[in-house]
Amino acid sequence: MNKHFQYVLRMGDNALILGQRMSEWCGHSPFLEEDIAMANCALDHVGRARMLLTHAGTLEDKRRTEDDLAFLRDEREFFNFLICELPIGDYAFTLMRQYLVDAYHFHLYSRLQTSSDGVLAAIAAKAIKETTYHVRRSGDWIIKLGDGSDESHRRMQDALDEVWGYTGELFAADEVDDFASSKGIGPDPHALRLDWERDVFDKLRAATLRIPEEIWPISGGRQGVHTEAMGALLAEMQFLQRSYPGLNW
Amino acid sequence: MEENAVSNDQFRFDQIIDAEEKIEPRDWMPEKYRLNLIRQISQHAHSEVVGQLPEGNWIGRAPTLRRKATLLAKVQDEAGHGLYLYSAAETLGESREKMMDDLLSGKAKYATIFNYPTLTWADVGAIGWLVDGAAIVNQISLCQTSYGPYARAMVRICKEESFHMRQGFEIMQVLSNGSPTQKSMAQDALNRWWWPTLMMFGPHDGDSAHSQQSMKWKIKRQSNDELRQKFVDQTVEQAKHLGLTIPDEDLRWNSERAHYEFGPIDWDEFQRVVKGGGLCNRDRLHARRRADEEGGWVRDALVAYEEKRCKRDTGEAA
């Protein structure tokens, strides 16, 4: 598989699958302002997914559109990080996942602005504006809920313990990442990790949360090996395109 | 003395209403005017909030990424409308907590139309086209309402609603020009949403409990029947353009009146759904109650955090 295509496709998948998950909160969040904020952030992710998947389609040169890539691939052909596909859980879980991914995206898109791939650099220039806001918002929540009531502290700690093992995958470099960093398309994931850890550790400590020992790092998304939640997500998302193939909507 | 003061206030209030100016939050107003507005604005706000649910049902299944993004933006707007409207009602001295409690306890109503289920993708189109189309007819009229904060909220809401209606109409257009299955999906949605949409304008003028006083106070500017007629006249033409059939055998153009005449509305059905007999009444309220209950710890935590922060700040200052 074309490595440049695959590099961009993975980012598109992350944005799409996380956006899909976030949109599940629409109309169900703890108060009205959060309904708006969650939908707003979900929309940013879906918008980003559209740009990235369209770009991936041109790199692949099989004339696949953003919708072909989103709706007509099977589970084994999706390459998002597992953390993006996990069910939304309670609001603590949602926000903890969000913060850890937002902090990653902040450093990723900061660097991608100088990518040798001009289209990717332009997408990153837009994405970094959104992500700067996303990480400030989710970071505020981490502090307020981590250092809030006894219950919120317990829930945030549970969420952190639950999701922590999925973060290792964010920085695991394989031949696609090596290709991207050698061509100046994307950053070296190891370098990203240091910046991410510095921010995340500071934030979690300020939120009075205990950083878990990483005893169960889990990965698989990049090989198309997913959690069992992924199939149901795709079944829902792809329903119309699969049931009525080849139509305009 | 007291009586004189009140009647002076009443005189000033009447003058403002007669002059087509706006009553503002700090102006004196009759208690019944205030209560009437709180009822109407909060009901409107609740409709926006509950209205997120039927369309939210399709965000996860939107057929293209463009449709998903548009629908997300639209549902986000609805929540925003709820927020402006609760704020407008708060200027009348009603707290948002109280309004929420009234919604969750079933005391306050929201638009009956949202108690119908969204069964196919065409329902998302039909809601935008018909339900938002009807809302615009009603809300354009409300831009002239006598209470300032409500009128100003309406101006902004109308702008967004016209985008919502266009996205709904565009969905219907694509489906109507699509495969036979898509076209029948569009027709089925029109069949199910048409009559409930006509009911959105409320009972006939003679049977409407709050209408007369509201018209006198210029809270309402046009009657239920006038607005309903305006909606029918514009929508019949749009349906023709789509090549869809409005499910009303009595529908015909009356050249003397220069309006479309339409068949009788089933008010028993309307009352049945208002009283809780719609397919989704319980689901809608359960969803709102669940969001409220499961979000309780989040709201409590914000208070706890703020208290700690204040204590720390005071401690540091001392």
HADDOCK unambig.tbl for C-alpha pairs under 7 A between the chains (distance, minus, plus):
assign (segid A and resid 20 and name CA) (segid B and resid 60 and name CA) 6.43 0.50 0.50
assign (segid A and resid 26 and name CA) (segid B and resid 56 and name CA) 6.24 0.50 0.50
assign (segid A and resid 27 and name CA) (segid B and resid 52 and name CA) 5.54 0.50 0.50
assign (segid A and resid 27 and name CA) (segid B and resid 53 and name CA) 5.96 0.50 0.50
assign (segid A and resid 28 and name CA) (segid B and resid 287 and name CA) 6.98 0.50 0.50
assign (segid A and resid 28 and name CA) (segid B and resid 288 and name CA) 6.98 0.50 0.50
assign (segid A and resid 28 and name CA) (segid B and resid 291 and name CA) 5.00 0.50 0.50
assign (segid A and resid 29 and name CA) (segid B and resid 291 and name CA) 5.80 0.50 0.50
assign (segid A and resid 29 and name CA) (segid B and resid 295 and name CA) 6.78 0.50 0.50
assign (segid A and resid 30 and name CA) (segid B and resid 291 and name CA) 5.70 0.50 0.50
assign (segid A and resid 30 and name CA) (segid B and resid 292 and name CA) 5.98 0.50 0.50
assign (segid A and resid 30 and name CA) (segid B and resid 294 and name CA) 6.94 0.50 0.50
assign (segid A and resid 30 and name CA) (segid B and resid 295 and name CA) 3.89 0.50 0.50
assign (segid A and resid 30 and name CA) (segid B and resid 296 and name CA) 6.97 0.50 0.50
assign (segid A and resid 30 and name CA) (segid B and resid 298 and name CA) 6.81 0.50 0.50
assign (segid A and resid 32 and name CA) (segid B and resid 79 and name CA) 6.55 0.50 0.50
assign (segid A and resid 35 and name CA) (segid B and resid 79 and name CA) 6.79 0.50 0.50
assign (segid A and resid 36 and name CA) (segid B and resid 76 and name CA) 5.27 0.50 0.50
assign (segid A and resid 36 and name CA) (segid B and resid 79 and name CA) 6.09 0.50 0.50
assign (segid A and resid 36 and name CA) (segid B and resid 80 and name CA) 6.68 0.50 0.50
assign (segid A and resid 39 and name CA) (segid B and resid 72 and name CA) 6.25 0.50 0.50
assign (segid A and resid 39 and name CA) (segid B and resid 76 and name CA) 5.79 0.50 0.50
assign (segid A and resid 40 and name CA) (segid B and resid 76 and name CA) 6.93 0.50 0.50
assign (segid A and resid 43 and name CA) (segid B and resid 69 and name CA) 5.84 0.50 0.50
assign (segid A and resid 43 and name CA) (segid B and resid 72 and name CA) 6.35 0.50 0.50
assign (segid A and resid 43 and name CA) (segid B and resid 73 and name CA) 6.91 0.50 0.50
assign (segid A and resid 46 and name CA) (segid B and resid 69 and name CA) 6.31 0.50 0.50
assign (segid A and resid 47 and name CA) (segid B and resid 69 and name CA) 6.78 0.50 0.50
assign (segid A and resid 50 and name CA) (segid B and resid 65 and name CA) 6.73 0.50 0.50
assign (segid A and resid 67 and name CA) (segid B and resid 64 and name CA) 5.90 0.50 0.50
assign (segid A and resid 67 and name CA) (segid B and resid 65 and name CA) 6.40 0.50 0.50
assign (segid A and resid 144 and name CA) (segid B and resid 302 and name CA) 6.29 0.50 0.50
assign (segid A and resid 144 and name CA) (segid B and resid 305 and name CA) 5.75 0.50 0.50
assign (segid A and resid 145 and name CA) (segid B and resid 301 and name CA) 5.94 0.50 0.50
assign (segid A and resid 145 and name CA) (segid B and resid 302 and name CA) 6.99 0.50 0.50
assign (segid A and resid 147 and name CA) (segid B and resid 305 and name CA) 6.25 0.50 0.50
assign (segid A and resid 148 and name CA) (segid B and resid 301 and name CA) 4.60 0.50 0.50
assign (segid A and resid 148 and name CA) (segid B and resid 302 and name CA) 6.25 0.50 0.50
assign (segid A and resid 148 and name CA) (segid B and resid 304 and name CA) 5.16 0.50 0.50
assign (segid A and resid 148 and name CA) (segid B and resid 305 and name CA) 4.22 0.50 0.50
assign (segid A and resid 149 and name CA) (segid B and resid 301 and name CA) 4.78 0.50 0.50
assign (segid A and resid 149 and name CA) (segid B and resid 304 and name CA) 5.42 0.50 0.50
assign (segid A and resid 149 and name CA) (segid B and resid 305 and name CA) 6.90 0.50 0.50
assign (segid A and resid 152 and name CA) (segid B and resid 297 and name CA) 6.63 0.50 0.50
assign (segid A and resid 152 and name CA) (segid B and resid 298 and name CA) 6.90 0.50 0.50
assign (segid A and resid 152 and name CA) (segid B and resid 301 and name CA) 5.98 0.50 0.50
assign (segid A and resid 236 and name CA) (segid B and resid 60 and name CA) 6.45 0.50 0.50
assign (segid A and resid 236 and name CA) (segid B and resid 61 and name CA) 5.72 0.50 0.50
assign (segid A and resid 237 and name CA) (segid B and resid 60 and name CA) 5.44 0.50 0.50
assign (segid A and resid 237 and name CA) (segid B and resid 61 and name CA) 4.71 0.50 0.50
assign (segid A and resid 238 and name CA) (segid B and resid 61 and name CA) 6.69 0.50 0.50
assign (segid A and resid 239 and name CA) (segid B and resid 61 and name CA) 6.40 0.50 0.50
assign (segid A and resid 240 and name CA) (segid B and resid 61 and name CA) 6.94 0.50 0.50
assign (segid A and resid 240 and name CA) (segid B and resid 63 and name CA) 5.57 0.50 0.50
assign (segid A and resid 241 and name CA) (segid B and resid 63 and name CA) 6.10 0.50 0.50
assign (segid A and resid 248 and name CA) (segid B and resid 178 and name CA) 6.98 0.50 0.50
assign (segid A and resid 249 and name CA) (segid B and resid 63 and name CA) 6.42 0.50 0.50
assign (segid A and resid 249 and name CA) (segid B and resid 174 and name CA) 6.16 0.50 0.50
assign (segid A and resid 249 and name CA) (segid B and resid 175 and name CA) 6.79 0.50 0.50
